[in-house]
């Protein structure tokens, strides 16, 4: 009965809830770009005010980078103590010309799959974060209090490597201890299939610059005898891959990678993943990863080395007959199993250095971090309770899935706070997160809020 | 006697001559960048006014792009009729942060090799162009008239592919006819060695974009199954080259390429080219071109395929876990012998298209031109006269050299006006043309002016 009242309150409050999300989406909190530091502050302050408006003791906590938001409600004794995590920072928006509107002037748009909220951060992660906050708001409105003790923990550096996260968790470990972490930053395996992520890939970031001649050269005077860093970097990037097998060709790259057990493969096969939709929605006719592995394995259970940025020379209007002095490359690896980020970084750097031509130098960016893969403790009873709650809301059996993405905080919750995490998210693969025209389905937002209400109810029964 | 008077006049007028060049250098006439169109106009107007100040009937001639400057002096009958060509447009200046000063705020600087004029265009080609104009100014000051009939022809689109050149030459062929074209846009084979260029490499420009997914993708959600255009373009660029031989691996690339005759190789060996200076001055310890060919052959007599620009994905601060939708590449080839630009373009495009992965597309820029290599008619008596004049000025035997660069206008003078060209230039390899900190030695400027006075004297004797 009491749950139904909360669900009804959520339904009747949907429009104001979307308006609140829009307010948050209008703040351009791009954490990776120092020019937007003030906006990150503003987003944190908006969240503090919003939490306070539903009776949560919330504060902005200063860090050397973007601030954290921490809020507490409830006392020892009233049921389990959960810590909810989300991040209020967003990805950069370039290339701007590919957006159908100002990324920070969000709007409701009608699409063939129903209404969507269009704007940077609508799905990753402001919209998802607010599903939990709105569930708490509705619960408070109906019951005058929260269902259990809850700590809110919002980060503003997730999209820029979370430099302040480890020190902050370490310094505030006592305050942040709880029974279970809840995270809403993941997607559904396919439209309408409620999903709990049971494993995440880790991440390694690196960046290098190849330096050839001391200065840019004229391609007439030096074309021929001249070493061209763009040719050099192309050869080296190409050498990262074995085009026959689709594998990464860096020596020792696959150390610590395990094959997926048969029973898990069977379970994934039945989890409702729509391979055609996943591939075709972005213009692919087939998977392009390691031969001999399914699309789902390539995405969830196999490591990658991706080039995220490559640049050098002239890219303006017209042409310039130049041999540039430098060429640059940004890479990220997705890690699985027991792959060690630090060991992998050494292997990749050796691969590049071993292949440099005479007269070429490489310079590495040493400020980029790495984090291992993580596996959830799905044997805990809360996972079964959440699975039932999600199945009830979506009228579809909820499934345990892998995730291709990385959420480093999950590993730190375990290592620093001794906290297991449960990852429930409502994003869809076509949300275009990190891309132009990011959106979040109104259905994801609405049923996401209802799902959290059901999960809180189940956890506190 | 009369020549000495002109040379003395040049010496005493050097400082004002440098001031005049500085005025021209302050005009940022970057023709490849539409934003600088007005500056190109301004540079043309400055030249018209300067030519008029020494009694030359000069006009700015409008084209669809940057204007031409045409000036006439003298009548039929007074000796040979020469056409002097130079270009007033300059290369872009990026990367700006590598300049030691504002590229368009030129100044005299002291260096270990003597005084230099620092600034964009000081060497390529405003400084060289003005050596001839100043020689004419001095001749007029001493004699009250020019030594012979001279047509001045200055272009403003040389650094952006000369789109208006062929139509202009065709429409004005009658007006621009002469006995011989003089061009000052080349360099000396090494410091202090006067050089006449006897062959130039041709040029082919092309640009392509590799398109993978329909939109930028999240490297977590799509890393593995996703086709990455940056990986694709790196593999394709790497495939342009055979790293064993240093040759270009595009099928049929070397059709029309001829080996350099023994006697010419012998002459080049004695032409005073300083290989160590050429390589070490830009940070090379060795030549990086085709194995089995000397540095000079690689630069003057062998074709190249150079990547001038390569870009895609995120290149801002921090990192972005993106698989970009597109990757871009700008290339230029240097052509020798009888290589056909149009045929070569088809071979290169086929090479790329044959190597595309499924789900990858390529889009070509079809606005980029090509021009074949050219060989000068050094059997004409004017070449011997000029060689003697240059040897007298520099107290060093003048030499016939090849050139790695391309000056398409030379081919058009021949094909459209039936005009042979003589290329005499005073640039040095360390002038950093097309690079940050471009400079022109004051010695090049001063002795360049004197050299033209001697050549005009010799041609009119």
Contacts between the chains, C-beta under 8 A, distances in Angstrom:
chain1	res1	chain2	res2	distance
A	32	B	316	7.5
A	32	B	317	6.4
A	32	B	318	3.5
A	32	B	319	6.9
A	32	B	320	6.8
A	33	B	316	6.7
A	33	B	317	5.8
A	33	B	318	7.1
A	34	B	317	6.4
A	91	B	320	6.4
A	92	B	314	7.0
A	92	B	316	6.3
A	92	B	320	5.9
A	94	B	314	7.3
A	94	B	316	7.3
A	95	B	216	7.7
A	98	B	215	7.4
A	98	B	216	7.7
A	98	B	325	8.0
A	160	B	318	5.1
A	160	B	319	7.6
A	161	B	318	7.3
A	161	B	319	6.9
A	187	B	221	7.2
A	201	B	220	6.7
A	203	B	220	7.9
A	203	B	321	7.5
A	205	B	319	5.0
A	207	B	319	7.2
A	212	B	283	7.7
A	213	B	282	4.3
A	213	B	283	5.3
A	213	B	284	6.7
A	214	B	282	5.3
A	214	B	283	3.8
A	215	B	98	7.3
A	215	B	282	6.2
A	215	B	432	6.0
A	215	B	435	4.9
A	215	B	436	6.4
A	215	B	437	7.4
A	216	B	95	7.7
A	216	B	98	7.8
A	216	B	434	6.7
A	216	B	435	4.2
A	216	B	436	6.7
A	217	B	282	6.1
A	217	B	434	7.5
A	217	B	435	6.6
A	218	B	405	6.8
A	218	B	433	5.4
A	218	B	434	4.4
A	218	B	435	7.2
A	219	B	304	7.3
A	219	B	306	4.7
A	219	B	308	6.3
A	219	B	332	5.7
A	219	B	334	7.1
A	219	B	434	7.9
A	220	B	201	6.6
A	220	B	203	7.9
A	220	B	334	6.5
A	220	B	403	7.2
A	220	B	404	4.6
A	220	B	405	2.9
A	220	B	406	5.9
A	221	B	187	7.3
A	221	B	299	7.1
A	221	B	404	5.2
A	221	B	405	6.3
A	221	B	429	6.3
A	221	B	433	7.6
A	222	B	282	7.0
A	222	B	299	7.3
A	222	B	404	7.2
A	223	B	201	8.0
A	223	B	299	7.5
A	223	B	304	4.1
A	223	B	306	5.1
A	223	B	332	7.8
A	223	B	334	5.0
A	223	B	404	6.1
A	224	B	287	7.7
A	224	B	289	4.1
A	224	B	290	7.4
A	224	B	298	3.6
A	224	B	299	5.1
A	224	B	302	5.4
A	224	B	304	5.1
A	224	B	334	7.3
A	224	B	404	6.7
A	225	B	278	7.7
A	225	B	279	7.0
A	225	B	284	7.3
A	225	B	287	3.9
A	225	B	288	6.1
A	225	B	289	5.0
A	225	B	295	4.9
A	225	B	298	4.7
A	225	B	299	5.6
A	226	B	282	7.6
A	226	B	284	7.3
A	226	B	288	6.3
A	226	B	289	7.7
A	227	B	284	6.6
A	227	B	288	4.3
A	228	B	306	6.0
A	228	B	307	6.2
A	230	B	237	7.3
A	230	B	307	4.1
A	230	B	308	7.8
A	230	B	309	7.6
A	230	B	310	4.7
A	231	B	237	6.8
A	231	B	238	7.7
A	231	B	240	7.7
A	231	B	241	6.4
A	231	B	306	7.8
A	231	B	307	5.8
A	233	B	234	7.4
A	233	B	310	7.7
A	234	B	233	7.5
A	234	B	234	4.4
A	234	B	235	7.9
A	234	B	237	3.8
A	234	B	238	4.7
A	234	B	307	7.2
A	234	B	310	7.0
A	235	B	234	7.9
A	235	B	238	4.5
A	235	B	241	7.5
A	235	B	243	6.9
A	237	B	230	7.3
A	237	B	231	6.8
A	237	B	234	3.8
A	237	B	238	7.9
A	238	B	231	7.7
A	238	B	234	4.8
A	238	B	235	4.5
A	238	B	237	7.9
A	238	B	238	4.0
A	238	B	239	7.8
A	239	B	238	7.8
A	240	B	231	7.7
A	241	B	231	6.5
A	241	B	235	7.5
A	243	B	235	6.9
A	278	B	225	7.6
A	279	B	225	7.0
A	282	B	213	4.3
A	282	B	214	5.3
A	282	B	215	6.3
A	282	B	217	6.1
A	282	B	222	7.0
A	282	B	226	7.6
A	283	B	212	7.7
A	283	B	213	5.3
A	283	B	214	3.8
A	283	B	359	6.8
A	284	B	213	6.7
A	284	B	225	7.3
A	284	B	226	7.3
A	284	B	227	6.6
A	284	B	359	5.1
A	285	B	358	6.5
A	285	B	359	5.7
A	286	B	358	6.4
A	286	B	359	6.9
A	287	B	224	7.7
A	287	B	225	3.9
A	288	B	225	6.1
A	288	B	226	6.3
A	288	B	227	4.3
A	288	B	357	6.9
A	288	B	359	7.0
A	289	B	224	4.1
A	289	B	225	5.0
A	289	B	226	7.7
A	290	B	224	7.4
A	295	B	225	4.9
A	298	B	224	3.6
A	298	B	225	4.7
A	299	B	221	7.1
A	299	B	222	7.3
A	299	B	223	7.5
A	299	B	224	5.1
A	299	B	225	5.6
A	302	B	224	5.4
A	304	B	219	7.3
A	304	B	223	4.1
A	304	B	224	5.1
A	306	B	219	4.7
A	306	B	223	5.1
A	306	B	228	5.9
A	306	B	231	7.8
A	306	B	321	7.9
A	306	B	323	6.1
A	307	B	228	6.2
A	307	B	230	4.1
A	307	B	231	5.9
A	307	B	234	7.2
A	307	B	313	6.8
A	308	B	219	6.3
A	308	B	230	7.8
A	308	B	313	5.1
A	308	B	314	5.6
A	308	B	319	6.6
A	308	B	320	5.8
A	308	B	321	6.3
A	308	B	322	5.3
A	308	B	323	7.5
A	308	B	324	7.7
A	309	B	230	7.7
A	309	B	312	7.4
A	309	B	313	3.8
A	309	B	314	4.3
A	309	B	315	4.8
A	309	B	320	7.2
A	309	B	322	7.9
A	309	B	324	7.9
A	310	B	230	4.8
A	310	B	233	7.7
A	310	B	234	7.0
A	310	B	310	6.3
A	310	B	311	6.8
A	310	B	312	5.8
A	310	B	313	6.1
A	310	B	327	7.0
A	311	B	310	6.7
A	311	B	311	4.2
A	311	B	312	7.4
A	311	B	313	7.8
A	311	B	315	4.5
A	312	B	309	7.4
A	312	B	310	5.7
A	312	B	311	7.4
A	313	B	307	6.8
A	313	B	308	5.1
A	313	B	309	3.8
A	313	B	310	6.1
A	313	B	311	7.8
A	313	B	330	7.0
A	314	B	92	7.1
A	314	B	94	7.4
A	314	B	308	5.6
A	314	B	309	4.3
A	314	B	330	6.4
A	315	B	309	4.8
A	315	B	311	4.5
A	315	B	328	6.7
A	315	B	330	7.4
A	316	B	32	7.5
A	316	B	33	6.7
A	316	B	92	6.4
A	316	B	94	7.3
A	317	B	32	6.4
A	317	B	33	5.9
A	317	B	34	6.4
A	318	B	32	3.5
A	318	B	33	7.1
A	318	B	160	5.0
A	318	B	161	7.3
A	319	B	32	7.0
A	319	B	160	7.5
A	319	B	161	6.9
A	319	B	205	5.0
A	319	B	207	7.2
A	319	B	308	6.6
A	319	B	330	5.9
A	319	B	332	6.7
A	319	B	368	6.5
A	320	B	32	6.8
A	320	B	91	6.4
A	320	B	92	5.9
A	320	B	308	5.8
A	320	B	309	7.2
A	320	B	330	7.7
A	320	B	434	7.0
A	321	B	203	7.5
A	321	B	306	7.9
A	321	B	308	6.3
A	321	B	332	5.4
A	321	B	434	6.4
A	322	B	308	5.3
A	322	B	309	7.9
A	322	B	434	5.5
A	322	B	435	7.5
A	323	B	306	6.1
A	323	B	308	7.5
A	324	B	308	7.7
A	324	B	309	7.9
A	327	B	310	7.1
A	328	B	315	6.7
A	330	B	313	7.0
A	330	B	314	6.4
A	330	B	315	7.4
A	330	B	319	5.9
A	330	B	320	7.7
A	332	B	219	5.7
A	332	B	223	7.8
A	332	B	319	6.7
A	332	B	321	5.4
A	334	B	219	7.1
A	334	B	220	6.5
A	334	B	223	5.1
A	334	B	224	7.3
A	357	B	288	6.9
A	358	B	285	6.5
A	358	B	286	6.4
A	359	B	283	6.8
A	359	B	284	5.1
A	359	B	285	5.7
A	359	B	286	6.9
A	359	B	288	7.0
A	368	B	319	6.5
A	403	B	220	7.2
A	404	B	220	4.6
A	404	B	221	5.2
A	404	B	222	7.2
A	404	B	223	6.0
A	404	B	224	6.7
A	405	B	218	6.8
A	405	B	220	2.9
A	405	B	221	6.3
A	406	B	220	5.9
A	429	B	221	6.3
A	432	B	215	5.9
A	432	B	216	8.0
A	433	B	218	5.4
A	433	B	221	7.6
A	434	B	216	6.7
A	434	B	217	7.5
A	434	B	218	4.3
A	434	B	219	7.9
A	434	B	320	6.9
A	434	B	321	6.3
A	434	B	322	5.5
A	435	B	215	4.9
A	435	B	216	4.1
A	435	B	217	6.5
A	435	B	218	7.1
A	435	B	322	7.4
A	436	B	215	6.4
A	436	B	216	6.6
A	437	B	215	7.3
